[in-house]
């Protein structure tokens, strides 16, 4: 068995171990949920569920609902109580909607409480049954009779109603009741579940049932579609949640954004929307997981806010718009800023000062504005003003759509940023930011080439304390710091082609992008400098705009690039076949034998490419915790990417 066979076996074994771990966690948290003390949030539970679904779609756990405690008599449902399909993002909802095209979409709140079925016979309540495992639940009739919205006998305007069947709803606790009487409980749902489990029925007066479904088991239903069903429930005096009708999936998304904004004003907790067709689909409802309706959930990584102003972040010659909005909670952190990327993105989104916007943080560290809530921005908004001139050199800024920048290549801000970029890409670790600034401000270095004209004598004044410098004789004027920086510069004269080009700070041209060009055959500096825009545009990940940006950047810096190489100040390493040629690696977690940047350097030295994130074309994810539930591990498993340890990585180099 060779290494690749071992990799496959290890990966498959890791997958099986993770599936078993997820089965245990989901079973544990389901039990705590149904026993009235949920240990984790719905969003955290959903992540575990989604991960298991991606690893093992047919897993038996996914077909189970859960189970109630053993403290009550058991009773069968008259209505199916399966789990709904769910979407956590607009993209997932649209994917579902493509397969479920309806003339209109009926939208209700997804209540964050505990399901309860009221069973009536000839209009009299005979049982109230909790959700249980979807088929059998706890009989809590005495407790239910004390709740707001539960009737022992059904009546309409004509008097007693002779109805036999089930009425389903959600038992909730309002925020007001929770804050006043049960603030010691983590949330309204946990408090409500706890009261429902009391054998003596005490506290049921603090609970409220909101209904949303009904089914006659003796004779025809007294309604013909989903909207009539809700009106029928209201006519009997039951509590119901609002019903909103949308004509298109996009209207559903807009309505969801609206509800997210007013969510705090609703008296009880909701964690999404339920979307149905108008027709009552009895066959679909009998499934464990009905397909013709979906729960469009809210996310901890998504919120609505209002843009108050826009700042312009300056990096080198580029001015990037950053929206500042009312603070919102996203994935456990308070967020109030998000990059708008560039002028075209800003314009395409239609963001203005005063715009209501959807802010997302889906698995990303940096928040971003995904869309504008159009119906909220009809009045009171004003356009965003763009800066006109460079605040350093005064040159008029150029708006190319993909960027707003200072076109003056002699602008001091541009030159200084390039120096920082060069030091970073070439990895001259002892050359700190303070030293670069000081040398630049004193006119000692004004270009990349000037770095290689430095000697120890030029550096010493920047390491000797000014108060003691006069006491040191000329012959004693030495500095270990100056020598260290000089040695570091000399040790980094041999560089990779991708590091060399990236070091010139061409907009959007990091080492990963240059590596794509090298893989496409642009393996020397001459080949890059002689290429046309069209040549670049034909390379994967390069379109017309990116190709033009690179082409223009190379023209602007060509003279200095050639001078550095021809003078011998820089030697660009020849690109040859290495042990890792054609492979790409992403490192995550702590490495034992080296720093991550050293591991990435090893990859590049051996012909491979190093990536900072997991993508579908990645060859290996390297981690010493292969069974971790980290986002990179989960994504790698989902994409079928091999996960190897540090030792296995080093074996590839032997």
LUMROKOL-386180 format. One record per residue (C-alpha): residue number from 1; x, y, z. Coordinates in steps of 0.25 Angstrom, whole numbers, plus 5000, padded with zeros to 4 digits. Layout:
LUMROKOL-386180
PT	i	c1	c2	c3
PT	NUM	X	Y	Z .
...
end
This chain:
LUMROKOL-386180
PT	i	c1	c2	c3
PT	1	5000	5000	5000 .
PT	2	5006	5013	4996 .
PT	3	5005	5027	5003 .
PT	4	4993	5031	4995 .
PT	5	4985	5018	4998 .
PT	6	4989	5021	5013 .
PT	7	4983	5035	5011 .
PT	8	4970	5030	5006 .
PT	9	4969	5020	5017 .
PT	10	4972	5030	5028 .
PT	11	4962	5040	5022 .
PT	12	4951	5029	5021 .
PT	13	4954	5025	5036 .
PT	14	4954	5040	5040 .
PT	15	4941	5042	5033 .
PT	16	4935	5030	5041 .
PT	17	4940	5034	5054 .
PT	18	4934	5048	5052 .
PT	19	4921	5042	5048 .
PT	20	4920	5034	5061 .
PT	21	4924	5046	5069 .
PT	22	4913	5054	5062 .
PT	23	4903	5043	5065 .
PT	24	4906	5044	5080 .
PT	25	4905	5059	5080 .
PT	26	4892	5060	5073 .
PT	27	4886	5049	5081 .
PT	28	4891	5056	5094 .
PT	29	4886	5070	5090 .
PT	30	4873	5065	5085 .
PT	31	4870	5058	5099 .
PT	32	4874	5071	5107 .
PT	33	4865	5079	5097 .
PT	34	4853	5070	5100 .
PT	35	4855	5069	5115 .
PT	36	4854	5084	5115 .
PT	37	4868	5089	5117 .
PT	38	4875	5091	5103 .
PT	39	4890	5091	5105 .
PT	40	4893	5098	5092 .
PT	41	4886	5108	5083 .
PT	42	4878	5104	5070 .
PT	43	4888	5110	5061 .
PT	44	4899	5102	5068 .
PT	45	4891	5089	5067 .
PT	46	4888	5092	5052 .
PT	47	4903	5092	5049 .
PT	48	4904	5078	5055 .
PT	49	4892	5073	5048 .
PT	50	4897	5079	5034 .
PT	51	4911	5073	5036 .
PT	52	4905	5059	5038 .
PT	53	4896	5061	5026 .
PT	54	4908	5065	5018 .
PT	55	4916	5053	5022 .
PT	56	4905	5043	5023 .
PT	57	4892	5047	5016 .
PT	58	4885	5034	5019 .
PT	59	4889	5033	5034 .
PT	60	4877	5028	5043 .
PT	61	4879	5039	5053 .
PT	62	4874	5049	5042 .
PT	63	4861	5042	5041 .
PT	64	4858	5043	5056 .
PT	65	4852	5054	5063 .
PT	66	4856	5052	5077 .
PT	67	4849	5046	5090 .
PT	68	4841	5052	5102 .
PT	69	4844	5048	5116 .
PT	70	4838	5036	5122 .
PT	71	4830	5044	5133 .
PT	72	4817	5044	5126 .
PT	73	4807	5034	5119 .
PT	74	4810	5032	5104 .
PT	75	4800	5035	5093 .
PT	76	4800	5034	5078 .
PT	77	4798	5046	5069 .
PT	78	4787	5048	5059 .
PT	79	4795	5057	5051 .
PT	80	4809	5054	5046 .
PT	81	4820	5062	5053 .
PT	82	4832	5061	5044 .
PT	83	4844	5070	5043 .
PT	84	4845	5081	5032 .
PT	85	4855	5083	5022 .
PT	86	4863	5095	5024 .
PT	87	4870	5106	5018 .
PT	88	4880	5115	5025 .
PT	89	4884	5125	5014 .
PT	90	4876	5132	5002 .
PT	91	4885	5123	4993 .
PT	92	4880	5110	4999 .
PT	93	4865	5115	4999 .
PT	94	4866	5119	4984 .
PT	95	4872	5105	4981 .
PT	96	4860	5099	4988 .
PT	97	4850	5109	4981 .
PT	98	4856	5105	4967 .
PT	99	4850	5091	4970 .
PT	100	4837	5096	4976 .
PT	101	4831	5106	4967 .
PT	102	4818	5111	4973 .
PT	103	4809	5122	4968 .
PT	104	4810	5128	4981 .
PT	105	4818	5125	4994 .
PT	106	4810	5125	5008 .
PT	107	4820	5130	5019 .
PT	108	4818	5128	5034 .
PT	109	4827	5131	5046 .
PT	110	4836	5119	5050 .
PT	111	4833	5119	5065 .
PT	112	4844	5115	5075 .
PT	113	4836	5107	5085 .
PT	114	4831	5093	5087 .
PT	115	4821	5086	5078 .
PT	116	4808	5081	5084 .
PT	117	4796	5074	5077 .
PT	118	4782	5076	5083 .
PT	119	4773	5064	5080 .
PT	120	4758	5067	5079 .
PT	121	4747	5057	5078 .
PT	122	4733	5064	5075 .
PT	123	4739	5077	5079 .
PT	124	4744	5073	5093 .
PT	125	4759	5072	5096 .
PT	126	4763	5058	5100 .
PT	127	4778	5059	5099 .
PT	128	4789	5069	5098 .
PT	129	4802	5061	5092 .
PT	130	4816	5066	5091 .
PT	131	4824	5064	5079 .
PT	132	4832	5052	5085 .
PT	133	4839	5044	5074 .
PT	134	4829	5049	5063 .
PT	135	4819	5038	5065 .
PT	136	4817	5036	5080 .
PT	137	4819	5047	5091 .
PT	138	4815	5051	5105 .
PT	139	4801	5053	5109 .
PT	140	4801	5066	5116 .
PT	141	4786	5069	5115 .
PT	142	4784	5075	5130 .
PT	143	4796	5084	5128 .
PT	144	4791	5089	5114 .
PT	145	4777	5092	5119 .
PT	146	4784	5103	5128 .
PT	147	4791	5110	5116 .
PT	148	4786	5122	5108 .
PT	149	4780	5118	5095 .
PT	150	4776	5104	5099 .
PT	151	4761	5101	5099 .
PT	152	4754	5089	5106 .
PT	153	4743	5091	5096 .
PT	154	4742	5097	5082 .
PT	155	4732	5107	5078 .
PT	156	4730	5116	5066 .
PT	157	4720	5127	5064 .
PT	158	4708	5117	5063 .
PT	159	4712	5110	5076 .
PT	160	4718	5097	5079 .
PT	161	4727	5092	5068 .
PT	162	4726	5077	5065 .
PT	163	4741	5075	5060 .
PT	164	4749	5062	5062 .
PT	165	4763	5062	5059 .
PT	166	4776	5069	5062 .
PT	167	4781	5084	5064 .
PT	168	4796	5086	5064 .
PT	169	4803	5098	5070 .
PT	170	4815	5103	5077 .
PT	171	4816	5105	5092 .
PT	172	4824	5118	5095 .
PT	173	4827	5127	5106 .
PT	174	4826	5142	5104 .
PT	175	4839	5151	5106 .
PT	176	4831	5159	5117 .
PT	177	4827	5146	5125 .
PT	178	4841	5141	5124 .
PT	179	4848	5154	5128 .
PT	180	4838	5156	5140 .
PT	181	4837	5141	5145 .
PT	182	4848	5132	5139 .
PT	183	4860	5141	5136 .
PT	184	4868	5130	5143 .
PT	185	4866	5121	5131 .
PT	186	4875	5122	5119 .
PT	187	4863	5126	5109 .
PT	188	4848	5126	5107 .
PT	189	4848	5112	5100 .
PT	190	4856	5105	5112 .
PT	191	4847	5111	5122 .
PT	192	4834	5107	5114 .
PT	193	4839	5093	5113 .
PT	194	4842	5092	5127 .
PT	195	4828	5096	5131 .
PT	196	4822	5086	5121 .
PT	197	4829	5075	5128 .
PT	198	4824	5078	5142 .
PT	199	4815	5067	5147 .
PT	200	4806	5076	5156 .
PT	201	4803	5085	5144 .
PT	202	4807	5097	5152 .
PT	203	4812	5109	5144 .
PT	204	4804	5106	5131 .
PT	205	4797	5119	5132 .
PT	206	4810	5125	5128 .
PT	207	4810	5118	5115 .
PT	208	4803	5121	5102 .
PT	209	4800	5112	5090 .
PT	210	4801	5118	5076 .
PT	211	4794	5109	5065 .
PT	212	4797	5107	5051 .
PT	213	4792	5093	5046 .
PT	214	4779	5085	5047 .
PT	215	4774	5072	5041 .
PT	216	4760	5066	5042 .
PT	217	4760	5050	5044 .
PT	218	4745	5049	5043 .
PT	219	4739	5055	5031 .
PT	220	4745	5066	5021 .
PT	221	4753	5077	5026 .
PT	222	4746	5090	5029 .
PT	223	4756	5098	5020 .
PT	224	4761	5096	5006 .
PT	225	4775	5102	5006 .
PT	226	4786	5107	5015 .
PT	227	4781	5121	5016 .
PT	228	4767	5117	5019 .
PT	229	4772	5107	5030 .
PT	230	4779	5119	5037 .
PT	231	4766	5127	5036 .
PT	232	4758	5115	5042 .
PT	233	4767	5114	5054 .
PT	234	4766	5129	5057 .
PT	235	4751	5128	5056 .
PT	236	4751	5118	5067 .
PT	237	4759	5127	5076 .
PT	238	4772	5121	5075 .
PT	239	4785	5129	5075 .
PT	240	4792	5129	5061 .
PT	241	4804	5136	5055 .
PT	242	4804	5145	5043 .
PT	243	4802	5139	5029 .
PT	244	4809	5147	5018 .
PT	245	4807	5143	5003 .
PT	246	4819	5145	4994 .
PT	247	4818	5144	4978 .
PT	248	4833	5140	4976 .
PT	249	4844	5134	4984 .
PT	250	4851	5148	4983 .
PT	251	4839	5154	4991 .
PT	252	4841	5143	5001 .
PT	253	4856	5147	5003 .
PT	254	4852	5162	5004 .
PT	255	4841	5158	5015 .
PT	256	4851	5150	5023 .
PT	257	4860	5162	5023 .
PT	258	4848	5171	5028 .
PT	259	4845	5161	5039 .
PT	260	4859	5160	5043 .
PT	261	4859	5175	5046 .
PT	262	4846	5175	5054 .
PT	263	4849	5162	5061 .
PT	264	4853	5168	5074 .
PT	265	4839	5175	5074 .
PT	266	4831	5162	5074 .
PT	267	4826	5157	5087 .
PT	268	4832	5143	5086 .
PT	269	4844	5136	5080 .
PT	270	4844	5132	5065 .
PT	271	4856	5126	5058 .
PT	272	4852	5127	5044 .
PT	273	4840	5126	5034 .
PT	274	4833	5114	5029 .
PT	275	4829	5114	5014 .
PT	276	4818	5106	5008 .
PT	277	4810	5105	4996 .
PT	278	4795	5109	4996 .
PT	279	4790	5095	4994 .
PT	280	4789	5085	5006 .
PT	281	4798	5073	5002 .
PT	282	4794	5062	5011 .
PT	283	4803	5052	5005 .
PT	284	4815	5061	5007 .
PT	285	4811	5064	5021 .
PT	286	4812	5049	5025 .
PT	287	4827	5048	5022 .
PT	288	4837	5049	5033 .
PT	289	4843	5061	5026 .
PT	290	4832	5068	5017 .
PT	291	4838	5073	5004 .
PT	292	4828	5083	4999 .
PT	293	4830	5093	5010 .
PT	294	4843	5098	5016 .
PT	295	4848	5105	5029 .
PT	296	4856	5117	5024 .
PT	297	4864	5120	5037 .
PT	298	4871	5132	5042 .
PT	299	4885	5131	5045 .
PT	300	4894	5136	5056 .
PT	301	4903	5141	5045 .
PT	302	4893	5150	5038 .
PT	303	4886	5163	5043 .
PT	304	4880	5176	5038 .
PT	305	4886	5189	5040 .
PT	306	4886	5204	5035 .
PT	307	4898	5210	5028 .
PT	308	4901	5223	5035 .
PT	309	4914	5227	5028 .
PT	310	4925	5222	5019 .
PT	311	4940	5223	5022 .
PT	312	4951	5222	5011 .
PT	313	4962	5212	5015 .
PT	314	4975	5215	5009 .
PT	315	4985	5204	5005 .
PT	316	4996	5208	4996 .
PT	317	4990	5216	4984 .
PT	318	4976	5209	4986 .
PT	319	4964	5215	4994 .
PT	320	4954	5205	4999 .
PT	321	4940	5209	5003 .
PT	322	4936	5203	5017 .
PT	323	4922	5204	5022 .
PT	324	4920	5208	5037 .
PT	325	4906	5204	5041 .
PT	326	4898	5202	5054 .
PT	327	4904	5191	5063 .
PT	328	4899	5177	5061 .
PT	329	4902	5164	5067 .
PT	330	4908	5154	5058 .
PT	331	4913	5140	5062 .
PT	332	4915	5145	5076 .
PT	333	4922	5158	5073 .
PT	334	4918	5172	5071 .
PT	335	4920	5177	5057 .
PT	336	4918	5191	5051 .
PT	337	4928	5192	5040 .
PT	338	4929	5184	5026 .
PT	339	4937	5187	5014 .
PT	340	4929	5190	5001 .
PT	341	4941	5185	4993 .
PT	342	4942	5195	4982 .
PT	343	4933	5206	4974 .
PT	344	4926	5196	4965 .
PT	345	4922	5187	4977 .
PT	346	4917	5199	4984 .
PT	347	4909	5204	4972 .
PT	348	4904	5190	4969 .
PT	349	4899	5188	4983 .
PT	350	4892	5202	4982 .
PT	351	4897	5205	4996 .
PT	352	4894	5219	5001 .
PT	353	4895	5227	5014 .
PT	354	4883	5222	5022 .
PT	355	4881	5209	5014 .
PT	356	4876	5197	5022 .
PT	357	4885	5186	5018 .
PT	358	4887	5171	5021 .
PT	359	4901	5168	5028 .
PT	360	4906	5154	5027 .
PT	361	4918	5147	5034 .
PT	362	4915	5133	5028 .
PT	363	4928	5125	5033 .
PT	364	4936	5137	5029 .
PT	365	4945	5146	5039 .
PT	366	4942	5159	5032 .
PT	367	4927	5163	5031 .
PT	368	4921	5168	5018 .
PT	369	4909	5175	5013 .
PT	370	4901	5165	5004 .
PT	371	4889	5173	5000 .
PT	372	4881	5185	5002 .
PT	373	4867	5184	5007 .
PT	374	4860	5192	4996 .
PT	375	4847	5195	5001 .
PT	376	4853	5201	5014 .
PT	377	4861	5211	5006 .
PT	378	4851	5219	4998 .
PT	379	4852	5232	5006 .
PT	380	4863	5239	5014 .
PT	381	4875	5233	5008 .
PT	382	4887	5241	5001 .
PT	383	4898	5236	4991 .
PT	384	4912	5233	4996 .
PT	385	4922	5244	4993 .
PT	386	4935	5239	4987 .
PT	387	4948	5245	4990 .
PT	388	4954	5253	4978 .
PT	389	4969	5255	4981 .
PT	390	4980	5247	4988 .
PT	391	4982	5253	5001 .
PT	392	4997	5252	5000 .
PT	393	5001	5257	4987 .
PT	394	4988	5264	4982 .
PT	395	4987	5256	4969 .
PT	396	4973	5254	4964 .
PT	397	4968	5240	4968 .
PT	398	4964	5230	4956 .
PT	399	4952	5222	4957 .
PT	400	4953	5210	4949 .
PT	401	4941	5203	4954 .
PT	402	4949	5191	4961 .
PT	403	4957	5201	4969 .
PT	404	4959	5216	4973 .
PT	405	4973	5220	4973 .
PT	406	4984	5230	4972 .
PT	407	4991	5229	4958 .
PT	408	5003	5236	4962 .
PT	409	5014	5226	4962 .
PT	410	5023	5236	4970 .
PT	411	5013	5238	4981 .
PT	412	5020	5236	4994 .
PT	413	5009	5228	5000 .
PT	414	5010	5218	4988 .
PT	415	5025	5216	4990 .
PT	416	5024	5214	5005 .
PT	417	5013	5203	5003 .
PT	418	5021	5196	4993 .
PT	419	5033	5196	5002 .
PT	420	5025	5189	5013 .
PT	421	5019	5179	5003 .
PT	422	5033	5176	4998 .
PT	423	5039	5173	5012 .
PT	424	5026	5164	5015 .
PT	425	5027	5156	5002 .
PT	426	5042	5154	5002 .
PT	427	5041	5151	5017 .
PT	428	5052	5160	5023 .
PT	429	5047	5157	5037 .
PT	430	5057	5167	5044 .
PT	431	5053	5179	5036 .
PT	432	5042	5185	5045 .
PT	433	5031	5195	5041 .
PT	434	5037	5206	5050 .
PT	435	5051	5204	5043 .
PT	436	5045	5205	5029 .
PT	437	5037	5218	5032 .
PT	438	5049	5224	5038 .
PT	439	5058	5221	5026 .
PT	440	5047	5225	5017 .
PT	441	5045	5239	5024 .
PT	442	5060	5242	5024 .
PT	443	5061	5239	5009 .
PT	444	5070	5227	5011 .
PT	445	5061	5217	5003 .
PT	446	5052	5222	4993 .
PT	447	5050	5209	4985 .
PT	448	5052	5194	4986 .
PT	449	5066	5196	4980 .
PT	450	5070	5205	4991 .
PT	451	5068	5194	5001 .
PT	452	5080	5186	4995 .
PT	453	5089	5199	4996 .
PT	454	5088	5199	5011 .
PT	455	5100	5195	5019 .
PT	456	5103	5194	5034 .
PT	457	5108	5208	5035 .
PT	458	5095	5214	5029 .
PT	459	5087	5206	5038 .
PT	460	5094	5208	5051 .
PT	461	5088	5222	5054 .
PT	462	5075	5216	5055 .
PT	463	5079	5206	5066 .
PT	464	5087	5215	5075 .
PT	465	5080	5222	5086 .
PT	466	5081	5237	5083 .
PT	467	5083	5241	5097 .
PT	468	5096	5232	5098 .
PT	469	5101	5233	5084 .
PT	470	5110	5245	5087 .
PT	471	5117	5237	5097 .
PT	472	5121	5226	5088 .
PT	473	5134	5228	5080 .
PT	474	5134	5226	5065 .
PT	475	5142	5213	5066 .
PT	476	5132	5207	5076 .
PT	477	5119	5211	5068 .
PT	478	5114	5197	5065 .
PT	479	5100	5191	5066 .
PT	480	5096	5177	5067 .
PT	481	5082	5181	5062 .
PT	482	5088	5188	5050 .
PT	483	5096	5176	5047 .
PT	484	5084	5167	5048 .
PT	485	5076	5175	5038 .
PT	486	5088	5175	5028 .
PT	487	5090	5160	5030 .
PT	488	5075	5157	5028 .
PT	489	5075	5166	5015 .
PT	490	5087	5158	5009 .
PT	491	5080	5145	5013 .
PT	492	5068	5148	5005 .
PT	493	5074	5151	4991 .
PT	494	5069	5138	4985 .
PT	495	5054	5139	4983 .
PT	496	5043	5131	4976 .
PT	497	5037	5138	4964 .
PT	498	5023	5139	4971 .
PT	499	5029	5146	4983 .
PT	500	5037	5155	4974 .
PT	501	5025	5160	4966 .
PT	502	5016	5161	4978 .
PT	503	5026	5169	4985 .
PT	504	5024	5181	4975 .
PT	505	5010	5183	4981 .
PT	506	5002	5182	4968 .
PT	507	4987	5183	4972 .
PT	508	4981	5169	4975 .
PT	509	4994	5161	4971 .
PT	510	4998	5153	4983 .
PT	511	5006	5140	4982 .
PT	512	4994	5131	4979 .
PT	513	4990	5139	4967 .
PT	514	5005	5139	4962 .
PT	515	5006	5124	4964 .
PT	516	4994	5122	4955 .
PT	517	5001	5129	4944 .
PT	518	5014	5120	4947 .
PT	519	5005	5108	4946 .
PT	520	5000	5113	4932 .
PT	521	5014	5114	4927 .
PT	522	5019	5128	4931 .
PT	523	5031	5122	4938 .
PT	524	5041	5134	4936 .
PT	525	5041	5149	4938 .
PT	526	5044	5151	4923 .
PT	527	5031	5142	4920 .
PT	528	5023	5151	4929 .
PT	529	5028	5164	4924 .
PT	530	5026	5160	4909 .
PT	531	5012	5155	4911 .
PT	532	5000	5163	4906 .
PT	533	4987	5166	4914 .
PT	534	4980	5155	4905 .
PT	535	4991	5145	4910 .
PT	536	4987	5147	4924 .
PT	537	4972	5148	4922 .
PT	538	4973	5133	4917 .
PT	539	4979	5128	4930 .
PT	540	4969	5122	4941 .
PT	541	4964	5133	4951 .
PT	542	4969	5144	4942 .
PT	543	4958	5152	4934 .
PT	544	4959	5165	4926 .
PT	545	4960	5174	4938 .
PT	546	4970	5166	4946 .
PT	547	4979	5164	4933 .
PT	548	4979	5179	4930 .
PT	549	4983	5182	4945 .
PT	550	4994	5172	4944 .
PT	551	4999	5177	4931 .
PT	552	4999	5192	4935 .
PT	553	5006	5188	4948 .
PT	554	5017	5181	4940 .
PT	555	5019	5192	4931 .
PT	556	5020	5202	4942 .
PT	557	5030	5194	4950 .
PT	558	5038	5188	4938 .
PT	559	5050	5196	4939 .
PT	560	5053	5194	4953 .
PT	561	5049	5179	4952 .
PT	562	5060	5177	4941 .
PT	563	5070	5186	4949 .
PT	564	5069	5178	4961 .
PT	565	5072	5165	4954 .
PT	566	5082	5170	4944 .
PT	567	5090	5176	4955 .
PT	568	5090	5163	4963 .
PT	569	5083	5169	4975 .
PT	570	5072	5159	4973 .
PT	571	5073	5145	4968 .
PT	572	5060	5139	4963 .
PT	573	5060	5124	4966 .
PT	574	5058	5115	4954 .
PT	575	5045	5108	4954 .
PT	576	5047	5093	4952 .
PT	577	5040	5080	4955 .
PT	578	5040	5077	4970 .
PT	579	5034	5066	4979 .
PT	580	5022	5074	4981 .
PT	581	5019	5080	4967 .
PT	582	5005	5080	4964 .
PT	583	5001	5079	4979 .
PT	584	4994	5089	4987 .
PT	585	4994	5090	5003 .
PT	586	4987	5097	5013 .
PT	587	4992	5097	5028 .
PT	588	4983	5098	5040 .
PT	589	4985	5097	5055 .
PT	590	4998	5096	5062 .
PT	591	5010	5090	5055 .
PT	592	5021	5083	5064 .
PT	593	5034	5083	5056 .
PT	594	5033	5097	5049 .
PT	595	5025	5110	5048 .
PT	596	5014	5110	5038 .
PT	597	5021	5120	5029 .
PT	598	5033	5111	5029 .
PT	599	5024	5099	5025 .
PT	600	5018	5108	5014 .
PT	601	5032	5112	5009 .
PT	602	5036	5097	5008 .
PT	603	5024	5094	4999 .
PT	604	5028	5106	4990 .
PT	605	5042	5101	4989 .
PT	606	5038	5087	4985 .
PT	607	5029	5092	4974 .
PT	608	5016	5092	4981 .
PT	609	5006	5104	4985 .
PT	610	5002	5108	4999 .
PT	611	4988	5113	5001 .
PT	612	4981	5120	5013 .
PT	613	4968	5114	5011 .
PT	614	4961	5101	5007 .
PT	615	4956	5101	4993 .
PT	616	4951	5090	4983 .
PT	617	4965	5089	4976 .
PT	618	4973	5087	4989 .
PT	619	4981	5074	4989 .
PT	620	4984	5073	5004 .
PT	621	4979	5079	5017 .
PT	622	4990	5078	5027 .
PT	623	4987	5077	5042 .
PT	624	4991	5070	5055 .
PT	625	4977	5069	5059 .
PT	626	4970	5061	5048 .
PT	627	4957	5058	5055 .
PT	628	4955	5073	5059 .
PT	629	4942	5079	5056 .
PT	630	4948	5092	5051 .
PT	631	4942	5099	5039 .
PT	632	4954	5095	5030 .
PT	633	4953	5080	5034 .
PT	634	4938	5080	5032 .
PT	635	4940	5087	5018 .
PT	636	4951	5078	5014 .
PT	637	4943	5065	5018 .
PT	638	4931	5071	5010 .
PT	639	4939	5073	4998 .
PT	640	4946	5060	4999 .
PT	641	4960	5066	5001 .
PT	642	4971	5058	5007 .
PT	643	4974	5062	5022 .
PT	644	4988	5058	5026 .
PT	645	4997	5060	5038 .
PT	646	5010	5068	5039 .
PT	647	5018	5055	5039 .
PT	648	5011	5050	5026 .
PT	649	5014	5064	5020 .
PT	650	5028	5062	5023 .
PT	651	5028	5048	5017 .
PT	652	5024	5054	5004 .
PT	653	5037	5061	5004 .
PT	654	5046	5049	5007 .
end
